[in-house]
Amino acid sequence: MRVVVVGATGNVGTSVVRALAADESVTSIAGVARRLPGARIGGDKTEWHRADVVRSDLSPIFEGADAVVHLAWLFQPTRDPAVTWRANVLGSTRVFRAAAEAGVPALVYASSVGAYSPRAKDEPVDESWPTHGFGGAAYGREKAYVERVLDVFENDNPGIRVVRMRPGFIFQRAAASEQRRLFAGPFLPRRLVRAGRIPFVPDVPGLKLQVLHAEDAAEAFRLAVTTPVSGAFNLAAEPVLDPHTLAELLGARVVPVSGPLARAAVTAGWHLRLVPAAPGLLELALAIPLMNVDRAREVLGWTPRRTAEEAILSVLEGMREGAGLDTAPLAPDSGRGRLREVATGVGARDV
């Protein structure tokens, strides 16, 4: 089996390449990225192709593939949503079209919990819940729009097996520096990121999150590639993380913070260019529903090996140590890199 992984050098992509390389049924992997990795990810099974989903001709790379896994996604620059729209929506459309032109029999796409329509977090939703996203965040709008593009693609290409993976927030130690750059920004001190040093966790109404470790996400993608399944799959580990769970894990106090105050604080940080994450991301986190993951367990045979708490602790450890990998998205933290983030505008460039 030959598998193409688009967006193979990021948080999920590197883990997916390793998971596929360890599978005896996978004979070769084509890793696709805008910037080639320095690390030898995937070993001898993996060949690398430099390509941009917005501009490059992808069909020749896809020729002869048994499956395409589409993971490429830009979170930044959040201050220029036209850039992320071109990469995420138009780029995904080009990936899907190239897969059809190359006659690829299976397409596995990384959607997200962020594609789901808002709902109170009183009861988890299954994969039938509407995917119209949250309009107040570019990420939610783009994930929802690509779901609609994929609806049309499936209708026009009934012979292609399509799988939509909808994971929660994905963490691992190797992606810590990237996630610090994407969401926290250059002013987060390393020494603060450890249990016992974080003074408090804000208890914002509706702040409940589902997360999983990148290696568990990668295993789900491997199963989606190698198993004759189709449709959507929710992915998350237990337990659901709320402020009280996080505070206990981190040895911090819980401090009640109203929704308006939390929004005002994030908005101020954004406008002052202290943080790269746009205010809409907080709104999205508060609006998205909790997911039921029974289908992934029963149909894919997937069970996460790490708890949500282990996933969070792994990324915090990585942030504290400036961890990363030798790929452009996952480059380790450095003082020079932080200065560059400030100089080029926090949240204003693709990191």
Backbone hydrogen bonds, N-H to C=O, Kabsch-Sander energy under -0.5 kcal/mol:
donor,donor_aa,acceptor,acceptor_aa,energy
3,V,1,M,-0.5
3,V,28,S,-2.3
4,V,67,A,-2.6
5,V,30,A,-2.7
6,V,4,V,-0.6
6,V,69,V,-3.1
7,G,5,V,-0.5
7,G,32,V,-2.4
8,A,32,V,-1.9
10,G,7,G,-0.7
14,T,10,G,-2.3
15,S,11,N,-0.7
16,V,12,V,-2.6
17,V,13,G,-2.6
18,R,14,T,-1.8
19,A,15,S,-2.3
20,L,16,V,-2.6
21,A,17,V,-2.4
22,A,18,R,-1.4
23,D,20,L,-1.4
24,E,22,A,-0.6
26,V,23,D,-1.5
27,T,1,M,-1.9
27,T,25,S,-0.7
28,S,1,M,-1.7
29,I,45,K,-2.6
30,A,3,V,-2.6
31,G,29,I,-0.7
31,G,47,E,-2.8
32,V,5,V,-2.8
32,V,30,A,-0.5
33,A,49,H,-2.0
38,G,326,D,-2.8
39,A,326,D,-1.6
41,I,39,A,-1.6
43,G,40,R,-0.8
45,K,42,G,-0.9
46,T,43,G,-1.4
47,E,29,I,-2.7
49,H,31,G,-2.9
51,A,33,A,-2.0
51,A,49,H,-0.7
55,R,52,D,-0.7
56,S,52,D,-2.7
58,L,56,S,-0.9
61,I,58,L,-0.7
62,F,58,L,-1.8
63,E,59,S,-1.3
64,G,102,A,-0.5
65,A,62,F,-2.2
66,D,2,R,-3.1
67,A,2,R,-1.2
68,V,106,A,-2.1
69,V,4,V,-3.3
70,H,68,V,-0.6
70,H,108,V,-3.0
71,L,6,V,-2.9
71,L,69,V,-0.7
72,A,6,V,-0.8
75,F,73,W,-0.5
79,R,347,G,-1.8
80,D,77,P,-1.5
83,V,80,D,-1.6
84,T,80,D,-1.0
85,W,81,P,-2.4
86,R,82,A,-2.1
87,A,83,V,-2.1
88,N,84,T,-3.2
89,V,85,W,-2.0
90,L,85,W,-1.7
91,G,86,R,-1.6
92,S,88,N,-0.7
93,T,89,V,-2.2
94,R,90,L,-2.0
95,V,91,G,-2.1
96,F,92,S,-2.6
97,R,93,T,-2.3
98,A,94,R,-2.5
99,A,95,V,-2.2
100,A,96,F,-1.9
101,E,97,R,-2.5
102,A,98,A,-2.1
103,G,100,A,-1.0
104,V,99,A,-2.5
107,L,161,R,-3.1
108,V,68,V,-2.9
109,Y,107,L,-0.5
109,Y,163,V,-3.0
110,A,70,H,-2.2
111,S,109,Y,-1.2
111,S,165,M,-2.0
113,V,167,P,-2.2
115,A,112,S,-1.8
116,Y,113,V,-1.6
117,S,130,P,-2.7
119,R,287,A,-1.8
122,D,120,A,-1.6
123,E,120,A,-0.7
125,V,290,L,-2.8
129,W,126,D,-1.8
133,G,115,A,-2.0
135,G,133,G,-0.5
137,A,134,F,-1.6
141,R,137,A,-2.4
142,E,138,A,-2.8
143,K,139,Y,-2.5
144,A,140,G,-2.2
145,Y,141,R,-2.3
146,V,142,E,-2.4
147,E,143,K,-1.5
148,R,144,A,-1.5
149,V,145,Y,-2.3
150,L,146,V,-2.4
151,D,147,E,-1.7
152,V,148,R,-1.8
153,F,149,V,-2.3
154,E,150,L,-2.7
155,N,151,D,-1.9
156,D,152,V,-2.3
157,N,153,F,-1.6
160,I,157,N,-1.9
161,R,105,P,-2.9
161,R,159,G,-0.5
162,V,160,I,-0.6
163,V,107,L,-2.6
164,R,231,G,-2.6
165,M,109,Y,-2.8
165,M,163,V,-0.6
166,R,164,R,-0.5
166,R,233,F,-3.4
168,G,235,L,-1.8
169,F,210,Q,-2.4
171,F,212,L,-2.2
175,A,172,Q,-0.8
176,A,173,R,-1.7
177,S,323,A,-1.3
179,Q,175,A,-2.5
180,R,176,A,-2.2
181,R,177,S,-2.2
182,L,178,E,-2.4
183,F,179,Q,-2.2
184,A,179,Q,-0.7
184,A,180,R,-1.1
185,G,180,R,-3.3
188,L,185,G,-1.1
192,L,189,P,-1.0
193,V,189,P,-0.6
193,V,190,R,-1.6
194,R,192,L,-1.9
196,G,250,L,-2.9
197,R,194,R,-2.2
198,I,194,R,-1.1
201,V,253,R,-3.1
203,D,255,V,-2.8
204,V,202,P,-1.2
207,L,204,V,-2.2
208,K,206,G,-1.6
209,L,241,L,-2.8
212,L,169,F,-2.1
214,A,171,F,-2.2
216,D,213,H,-0.5
217,A,213,H,-2.1
218,A,214,A,-2.6
219,E,215,E,-1.7
220,A,216,D,-1.7
221,F,217,A,-2.0
222,R,218,A,-2.6
223,L,219,E,-2.3
224,A,220,A,-2.1
225,V,221,F,-1.9
226,T,222,R,-2.3
227,T,223,L,-1.6
229,V,227,T,-2.6
231,G,162,V,-2.4
233,F,164,R,-2.3
235,L,166,R,-1.9
237,A,211,V,-2.6
241,L,209,L,-3.1
242,D,240,V,-0.7
246,L,242,D,-2.5
247,A,243,P,-2.5
248,E,244,H,-2.1
249,L,245,T,-2.1
250,L,246,L,-2.3
251,G,247,A,-1.0
252,A,247,A,-2.5
253,R,199,P,-1.6
255,V,201,V,-2.1
255,V,253,R,-0.5
257,V,203,D,-1.7
262,A,258,S,-2.4
263,R,259,G,-2.6
264,A,260,P,-2.3
265,A,261,L,-2.3
266,V,262,A,-2.3
267,T,263,R,-2.6
268,A,264,A,-2.4
269,G,265,A,-2.3
270,W,266,V,-2.1
271,H,267,T,-2.6
272,L,268,A,-2.2
273,R,270,W,-1.4
274,L,269,G,-3.1
275,V,269,G,-1.2
277,A,183,F,-0.7
281,L,278,A,-2.0
282,L,278,A,-0.6
282,L,279,P,-0.8
283,E,279,P,-1.6
284,L,280,G,-2.5
285,A,281,L,-2.3
286,L,282,L,-1.9
287,A,283,E,-1.5
288,I,284,L,-2.5
292,N,125,V,-3.3
293,V,291,M,-0.5
297,R,293,V,-1.5
298,E,294,D,-2.8
299,V,295,R,-3.1
300,L,295,R,-0.9
301,G,296,A,-0.7
302,W,296,A,-2.2
308,A,238,E,-2.6
311,A,307,T,-1.8
312,I,308,A,-2.1
313,L,309,E,-2.5
314,S,310,E,-2.0
315,V,311,A,-1.6
316,L,312,I,-2.1
317,E,313,L,-2.4
318,G,314,S,-1.9
319,M,315,V,-2.4
320,R,316,L,-2.3
321,E,317,E,-1.6
322,G,318,G,-0.9
322,G,319,M,-0.5
323,A,318,G,-2.8
325,L,330,L,-2.3
327,T,325,L,-2.0
331,A,328,A,-0.9
333,D,322,G,-1.0
338,R,334,S,-1.9
339,L,335,G,-2.0
340,R,336,R,-1.9
341,E,337,G,-1.9
342,V,338,R,-1.9
343,A,339,L,-2.6
344,T,340,R,-2.4
345,G,341,E,-0.6
345,G,342,V,-0.7
348,A,345,G,-2.4
351,V,349,R,-0.6
